[in-house]
């Protein structure tokens, strides 16, 4: 993937990892479009980075996903990079009264949305790259966020298949595999002790330059290369077993 002169859509590009990607891709001389549910947050990013293009969109809604694609196809038909970054993380237990509703929200945003967007955007003749943001939890889950962990395992599996399926269309598929980072994902303050987004972004852009298809950092690099017994041991240690 070329780091410059792209037109890129970043879902959830106004906060967390998405915002880090937005800033760095702008710095690398790209045109960046971001979408999200909260117009006020998008406007804050626009004020900080005037060249960014914003679009309000609730990705959990099928009709809004179609509308987003149609808007891109009409107004930005030269878009060549889709980054499926948006995701939600709920700290829930299967015994919670609201488990089912919480689960549906995570499945819609973390699985249905990126799969649907991918199926739409590969119809753009200009598309050359799909980047999917998964997680180190795709390899070994954290039971306090059981559905989130499972959605990332699903999304990694899909990404591996997608890379094979899109070879005939000459569309590159890159997987971004973050560890826990200091963001507000799941709630404010939950990840304060973890590495910064800026350090993570610096690392993965170096890996893009190297031509890697799986971009890792810290513990996600360890998990990507771990054996099954090592992953089991990691799970047991995390949960005090």
C-alpha positions in Angstrom: 0.0 0.0 0.0 1.2 3.5 -0.9 1.2 5.7 2.2 0.4 8.9 0.2 -2.0 10.3 -2.4 -4.9 8.0 -1.4 -8.5 8.8 -0.7 -9.4 6.9 2.4 -12.7 6.3 4.3 -12.1 5.5 8.0 -15.1 4.4 9.9 -15.1 5.6 13.5 -12.3 7.9 12.5 -13.0 10.6 15.1 -11.8 8.9 18.3 -9.3 6.4 19.5 -7.4 4.4 17.0 -9.5 5.8 14.2 -8.4 9.4 15.1 -4.8 8.3 15.2 -5.1 6.8 11.7 -6.9 10.0 10.6 -4.1 12.3 11.8 -1.3 10.2 10.4 -2.9 9.6 7.0 -3.5 13.4 6.7 0.2 14.0 7.6 1.1 11.5 4.8 -0.7 13.7 2.2 -3.9 11.7 1.8 -7.5 12.8 1.5 -9.4 11.4 4.5 -13.1 10.9 5.0 -14.4 9.9 8.4 -17.8 8.8 9.5 -19.4 8.4 12.9 -22.7 8.7 14.8 -21.9 11.9 16.7 -21.8 15.1 14.6 -20.3 17.1 17.4 -17.3 14.8 17.7 -16.9 14.8 13.9 -16.9 18.6 14.0 -14.2 18.7 16.7 -12.0 16.7 14.4 -12.8 18.9 11.5 -11.8 21.9 13.5 -8.5 20.3 14.3 -7.8 19.0 10.8 -9.6 21.3 8.3 -9.0 19.1 5.3 -10.8 16.1 6.7 -14.2 15.3 5.2 -16.9 14.2 7.6 -20.1 12.2 7.3 -22.6 11.4 10.0 -23.6 7.8 9.8 -24.9 5.2 12.3 -23.1 2.1 11.0 -25.4 -0.2 13.0 -28.2 0.7 10.6 -28.3 -1.1 7.3 -30.0 1.7 5.5 -27.4 4.2 6.7 -24.6 2.0 5.5 -26.1 1.8 2.0 -26.6 5.6 2.1 -23.0 6.1 3.0 -21.8 4.0 0.1 -24.1 5.8 -2.3 -22.8 9.1 -1.1 -19.2 8.0 -1.6 -19.9 6.6 -5.0 -21.5 9.8 -6.1 -19.2 12.3 -4.5 -15.9 10.5 -4.1 -15.8 7.8 -6.8 -12.0 7.8 -6.7 -12.0 6.5 -3.1 -9.4 3.7 -3.0 -9.0 2.7 0.6 -11.6 1.4 3.0 -10.6 1.1 6.7 -13.2 -0.8 8.8 -12.2 0.6 12.2 -15.5 1.4 14.0 -16.3 -0.9 16.9 -18.0 -0.9 20.3 -16.9 -2.8 23.4 -19.4 -3.7 26.2 -18.3 -5.1 29.6 -21.1 -7.5 30.2 -21.8 -11.0 31.5 -24.2 -13.5 30.0 -26.0 -13.4 33.3 -26.8 -9.7 33.0 -30.4 -8.7 32.3 -29.3 -6.5 29.3 -27.0 -9.1 27.8 -29.0 -9.8 24.7 -29.6 -6.1 23.8 -25.9 -5.4 24.4 -24.9 -8.4 22.3 -27.1 -7.2 19.4 -25.4 -3.8 19.4 -21.9 -5.3 19.3 -22.8 -7.7 16.5 -24.3 -5.0 14.4 -21.4 -2.6 14.7 -18.4 -5.0 14.9 -19.5 -7.7 12.4 -22.5 -6.7 10.3 -21.3 -3.2 9.5 -17.8 -4.0 8.2 -18.9 -7.1 6.3 -21.7 -5.1 4.6 -19.5 -2.1 3.9 -16.8 -4.4 2.4 -19.4 -6.0 0.1 -20.5 -2.6 -1.1 -17.2 -0.8 -1.5 -15.5 -3.6 -3.5 -17.9 -2.4 -6.3 -15.9 0.8 -6.6 -13.5 0.4 -9.5 -11.0 2.6 -7.8 -10.7 0.4 -4.6 -7.2 -1.0 -4.1 -7.0 -1.6 -0.3 -9.2 -2.8 2.6 -7.9 -2.5 6.1 -9.7 -4.3 8.9 -9.0 -3.5 12.6 -9.3 -6.6 14.7 -7.6 -7.2 18.1 -5.2 -9.3 20.0 -8.3 -10.6 21.7 -9.0 -12.5 18.4 -6.4 -15.0 19.6 -7.2 -15.2 23.3 -10.4 -13.7 24.7 -11.0 -11.6 27.8 -14.1 -13.0 29.6 -15.2 -9.6 30.9 -15.8 -8.5 27.3 -17.0 -11.9 25.9 -19.0 -10.7 22.9 -16.4 -8.1 21.8 -13.6 -10.7 22.0 -15.8 -13.1 19.9 -16.5 -10.5 17.3 -12.8 -9.8 16.8 -12.1 -13.6 16.4 -14.8 -13.7 13.8 -13.5 -10.6 12.0 -10.0 -11.9 11.9 -11.2 -15.2 10.4 -13.2 -13.2 7.8 -10.2 -11.1 7.0 -8.0 -14.1 6.3 -10.6 -15.4 3.8 -11.2 -11.9 2.4 -7.5 -11.6 1.5 -7.7 -14.8 -0.5 -11.1 -13.9 -2.1 -10.0 -10.5 -3.3 -6.7 -11.5 -4.9 -8.5 -11.9 -8.3 -9.6 -8.2 -8.0 -6.1 -7.1 -7.1 -7.5 -5.6 -3.8 -5.0 -5.7 -1.0 -6.3 -6.7 2.5 -4.4 -5.5 5.5 -5.2 -6.5 9.1 -4.5 -4.1 11.9 -4.2 -6.0 15.2 -4.0 -3.7 18.2 -3.5 -4.7 21.8 -5.3 -2.9 24.6 -4.4 0.8 24.1 -5.1 3.9 26.1 -8.4 4.8 24.6 -12.0 5.2 25.9 -13.1 2.0 24.2 -15.5 0.3 26.6 -15.5 3.2 29.0 -13.5 6.2 30.2 -10.4 5.2 32.2 -10.6 1.5 31.7 -7.4 1.4 29.6 -5.3 4.2 31.1 -2.5 1.9 32.0 -2.0 0.6 28.4 0.3 2.0 25.7 -0.6 5.2 23.8 -2.3 5.3 20.5 0.5 7.4 19.1 3.1 4.8 19.8 0.9 2.2 18.2 0.3 4.3 15.1 4.1 5.0 14.7 4.8 1.2 14.8 2.1 0.1 12.3 3.0 2.7 9.7 6.6 1.4 9.8 5.1 -2.1 9.1 3.0 -0.8 6.2 6.2 0.6 4.7 7.7 -2.9 5.1 4.8 -4.4 3.2 3.4 -6.4 6.0 -0.2 -7.6 5.8 -0.7 -8.2 9.5 0.2 -5.1 11.6 0.8 -5.8 15.3 2.2 -4.0 18.4 3.3 -5.3 21.8 1.2 -8.1 23.1 -0.7 -8.5 19.9 2.6 -9.4 18.2 3.1 -12.0 20.9 -0.4 -13.5 20.5 -0.1 -13.6 16.7 2.9 -15.9 17.0 1.9 -17.9 20.1 1.3 -21.6 20.1 -2.1 -23.0 21.2 -0.7 -24.0 24.6 0.8 -20.6 25.0 -2.6 -19.0 24.3 -4.3 -21.3 26.7 -1.8 -20.4 29.4 -2.3 -16.7 28.6 -6.1 -17.0 29.0 -5.7 -18.9 32.3 -3.3 -16.4 33.7 -5.5 -13.5 32.7 -8.5 -15.0 34.5 -6.7 -16.4 37.6 -7.0 -20.0 36.6 
